Amino acid sequence: MTSGSRRFRFVQFEYPWALGPEPGRYTIRERLGEPPSHVLVIDLLGAQERRLLPRRRRASAAEPEPPPEPVLTSRATLIDTVPLDGYEAAAAWLGGGDLDAIADAAVVRLNRVLHAHRIAAADPYAREVARAQALVVRAGFGHGERVAEGRWERARELPRAAPGSLRPRAAALRPQERLAALLAARDAALACEELTLRTRADADAERWREAALGLRIAFEAALAELEPWREQVTGLADRLAQLREHRTAVGAVAGAALQGGLQDDQIALIRTVLGRLEAALRARTAGGV
């Protein structure tokens, strides 16, 4: 990616925490031997990094009603390395492109980097991000190095997602009531619920091998844990029966995932079964547990 007359597309996100990777530029290739497809630039803005502050050797007194600690803001700029054909083509892309879809695809790529960071750092608490968590999302274009330095030519700021839209597909009905029930020990969090959430995160990130393996464990856990509610919750018995029809196929896809990549029909099965599993869990919650 060089400067000059060539213009490059970018999507930029800002999050109110440190994403994990050190500030800098990261070259992304889809496959070994191919040219780079994107360049990711990560910057830290705002408060000084806590790791750079003097380290206290002992606890100190805390004043009442302290002001909130300043937080870091991470800025992640994902730049497409394929240049646009002149200003008119760039302006047409910005004015007529589906920027929402472009931003969603950029989040998937950003999460691939954050996932790689978690593996490289062996940090189980390093997390991925959702578009709706961003303070701001921008899409635009500019000249080579200027884009990497944050000096674009034209950009648009996308509307922020509405509150509560982080996971509309998997959101439980009456979440505040469920939370109160969990905290008061009137209900219990099932292992399959957490396992299903992890599988959904893998599926959304298009990590299909991990999704296949996680789905099998979540699937088996759900069949066992939801059994006590099959007659108490309307329609749950039918949902469990439909899930059991996929038992052999889910096991086969998990076995295939151990050997390598998955085919399109296997990925479609993961999507279908995962959606039905989430629906069964929502049905239990809606049943008034």
C-alpha positions in Angstrom: 0.0 0.0 0.0 1.7 3.2 -1.2 0.8 6.8 -1.5 0.3 8.8 -4.7 -2.9 9.0 -6.6 -4.3 5.6 -5.6 -7.1 5.6 -3.0 -7.9 2.9 -0.6 -11.1 1.9 1.3 -11.1 1.7 5.1 -13.4 0.9 8.0 -12.6 2.3 11.4 -13.8 1.4 14.9 -13.2 2.9 18.3 -13.7 0.9 21.5 -13.5 2.1 25.1 -10.9 -0.4 26.1 -7.5 -1.7 24.9 -8.2 -4.4 22.3 -5.1 -6.4 23.2 -2.5 -6.3 20.3 0.2 -3.7 20.7 -0.3 -0.4 18.7 1.0 -0.7 15.2 0.4 -2.0 11.8 -0.6 -5.6 11.1 -0.5 -7.1 7.6 -3.3 -9.6 6.9 -3.1 -12.4 4.3 -5.9 -14.8 3.6 -3.6 -17.6 2.7 0.2 -18.2 2.7 1.8 -17.1 -0.5 -0.9 -14.6 -1.4 -0.4 -10.8 -1.3 -1.8 -9.0 1.7 -5.6 -8.4 1.6 -5.8 -5.8 4.4 -3.7 -3.7 6.7 -4.9 -3.2 10.3 -3.7 -0.2 12.2 -4.3 -0.2 15.9 -3.8 3.0 18.0 -4.4 3.8 21.6 -6.0 7.1 22.5 -6.9 8.9 25.8 -5.6 7.7 29.1 -2.0 6.6 29.6 -1.6 2.8 29.6 -1.9 1.5 33.1 1.1 -0.8 32.5 3.2 2.4 32.0 2.1 4.0 35.3 4.3 3.6 38.4 3.4 0.3 40.1 2.3 0.5 43.7 4.0 -2.0 46.0 1.3 -1.9 48.6 -2.4 -0.9 49.0 -3.1 2.7 49.6 -6.0 4.6 51.1 -9.0 5.3 48.8 -11.0 8.5 49.1 -14.8 8.3 49.3 -16.7 9.0 46.1 -13.6 9.0 43.8 -13.9 10.3 40.3 -14.0 7.6 37.6 -10.6 6.5 36.3 -9.9 7.6 32.7 -10.0 4.8 30.2 -8.1 4.0 27.0 -9.8 4.1 23.7 -8.6 1.8 21.0 -8.9 2.8 17.3 -8.8 0.0 14.8 -8.5 1.0 11.1 -8.9 -1.8 8.6 -7.6 -0.8 5.2 -8.4 -2.8 2.0 -5.1 -3.1 0.0 -7.0 -3.2 -3.4 -6.9 0.4 -4.7 -9.9 2.1 -6.1 -9.9 3.4 -9.7 -9.8 7.2 -9.1 -11.8 9.6 -7.1 -15.1 9.1 -8.9 -15.0 5.3 -8.3 -14.2 5.9 -4.6 -17.0 8.4 -4.2 -19.4 6.1 -5.9 -18.4 3.3 -3.5 -18.9 5.5 -0.5 -22.2 6.9 -1.6 -23.7 3.8 -3.0 -22.2 0.9 -1.1 -23.9 -1.1 1.6 -21.8 0.4 4.4 -23.6 -1.7 7.1 -22.6 -4.9 5.4 -19.1 -3.6 4.8 -18.8 -2.7 8.5 -20.1 -6.1 9.6 -17.5 -7.9 7.4 -14.8 -5.6 8.8 -15.7 -6.7 12.4 -15.3 -10.3 11.3 -11.8 -9.6 10.1 -10.9 -7.5 13.2 -12.1 -10.4 15.4 -9.8 -12.8 13.5 -6.9 -10.6 14.6 -8.1 -10.5 18.2 -8.6 -14.2 18.2 -5.1 -14.7 16.9 -3.8 -12.4 19.6 -5.6 -14.5 22.3 -3.9 -17.6 21.0 -0.5 -15.9 20.6 -0.7 -14.4 24.1 -2.3 -17.5 25.7 -4.8 -15.1 27.3 -8.2 -16.7 27.9 -9.6 -13.3 28.9 -8.7 -11.5 25.7 -12.0 -10.8 24.1 -13.5 -10.2 20.7 -15.8 -7.3 19.8 -19.2 -6.6 18.4 -20.0 -3.7 16.0 -22.6 -2.4 18.4 -20.0 -2.1 21.2 -18.1 0.5 19.2 -18.2 4.1 20.2 -18.0 5.1 16.6 -17.8 3.3 13.2 -16.5 5.1 10.1 -16.1 4.1 6.5 -14.3 6.0 3.9 -11.3 6.3 1.5 -8.1 8.2 1.2 -4.5 8.1 -0.2 -2.1 5.4 0.8 -0.1 6.2 3.9 -2.5 9.1 4.8 -5.2 6.6 5.5 -2.9 4.6 7.8 -2.2 7.8 9.6 -5.8 8.7 10.1 -5.9 11.4 7.4 -8.6 10.2 5.0 -10.0 12.1 2.1 -13.7 11.4 2.7 -15.6 9.3 5.2 -19.0 8.7 6.6 -19.9 7.9 10.2 -22.4 5.1 10.5 -25.4 5.3 12.9 -24.8 3.7 16.3 -26.8 0.5 17.0 -29.8 0.9 19.2 -29.3 -0.2 22.9 -30.0 -3.9 23.4 -29.2 -4.8 19.8 -25.9 -6.6 20.5 -27.4 -10.0 20.2 -30.9 -9.8 19.0 -30.8 -13.3 17.7 -29.8 -14.9 21.0 -31.3 -12.4 23.5 -33.3 -14.2 26.1 -36.9 -13.0 26.7 -37.3 -10.9 29.8 -33.5 -10.8 30.5 -33.9 -8.6 33.7 -36.4 -11.0 35.2 -34.1 -13.9 34.3 -31.1 -12.1 35.9 -33.0 -11.5 39.1 -34.0 -15.2 39.2 -30.5 -16.3 38.7 -29.1 -14.0 41.4 -31.9 -15.1 43.8 -31.2 -18.8 43.1 -34.7 -19.3 41.8 -33.2 -20.5 38.5 -29.9 -22.0 37.5 -27.7 -21.2 34.5 -27.3 -24.3 32.4 -23.9 -25.4 31.1 -25.4 -25.7 27.6 -26.3 -22.0 27.7 -22.7 -20.9 28.1 -21.5 -23.5 25.6 -24.1 -22.4 23.1 -23.0 -18.7 23.4 -19.4 -19.8 22.8 -20.4 -21.7 19.7 -22.4 -18.7 18.4 -19.3 -16.5 18.8 -17.3 -19.0 16.8 -20.0 -19.2 14.1 -20.3 -15.4 13.8 -16.5 -15.2 13.4 -16.7 -18.0 10.8 -14.4 -20.3 12.8 -16.4 -23.3 11.5 -14.1 -26.0 12.9 -14.4 -24.6 16.4 -18.1 -24.0 15.9 -18.6 -27.7 14.9 -16.7 -29.0 17.9 -18.4 -26.6 20.3 -21.8 -27.4 18.8 -21.5 -31.1 19.5 -20.7 -30.5 23.2 -23.4 -27.8 23.6 -25.9 -30.1 21.7 -25.4 -33.1 24.0 -25.4 -30.9 27.1 -28.7 -29.3 26.0 -30.4 -32.6 25.4 -29.6 -33.7 28.9 -30.2 -30.5 30.7 -33.4 -29.5 29.0 -35.0 -32.9 29.6 -36.6 -32.0 33.0 -38.5 -29.2 31.3 -39.8 -31.1 28.3 -43.3 -31.4 29.7 -43.4 -28.2 31.6 -42.6 -25.8 28.8 -45.1 -25.7 25.9 -43.5 -26.9 22.6 -40.2 -27.9 24.2 -40.8 -31.6 23.7 -41.2 -31.1 20.0 -38.1 -28.9 19.8 -36.0 -31.6 21.6 -37.4 -34.2 19.2 -36.3 -32.1 16.2 -32.9 -31.6 17.7 -32.4 -35.3 18.3 -33.0 -35.9 14.5 -29.7 -34.1 13.9 -27.7 -36.0 16.5 -25.9 -38.2 14.0 -25.2 -35.4 11.6 -23.8 -33.1 14.4 -21.5 -35.8 15.5 -20.3 -36.4 11.9 -19.6 -32.7 11.3 -17.6 -32.6 14.5 -15.6 -35.6 13.4 -15.0 -33.9 10.0 -13.8 -30.8 11.8 -11.1 -32.8 13.5 -9.7 -33.7 10.1 -9.7 -30.3 8.5 -11.9 -27.7 6.9 -15.7 -28.1 6.4 -17.8 -28.1 3.2 -20.7 -25.7 2.6 -23.4 -28.2 3.4 -21.7 -28.9 6.7 -21.5 -25.2 7.5 -25.2 -24.9 6.6 -26.0 -27.7 9.1 -24.1 -25.9 11.9 -26.1 -22.7 11.2 -29.4 -24.7 11.2 -28.8 -26.7 14.3 -27.3 -23.8 16.3 -30.4 -21.7 15.5 -32.7 -24.5 16.7 -30.6 -25.0 19.8 -30.9 -21.3 20.6 -34.6 -21.4 20.0 -35.0 -24.3 22.5 -33.1 -22.3 25.1 -35.3 -19.3 24.5 -38.4 -21.4 24.8 -37.3 -22.6 28.2 -36.7 -19.0 29.4 -40.0 -17.9 27.9 -41.7 -20.7 29.8 -41.4 -18.8 33.0 -38.4 -20.5 34.7 
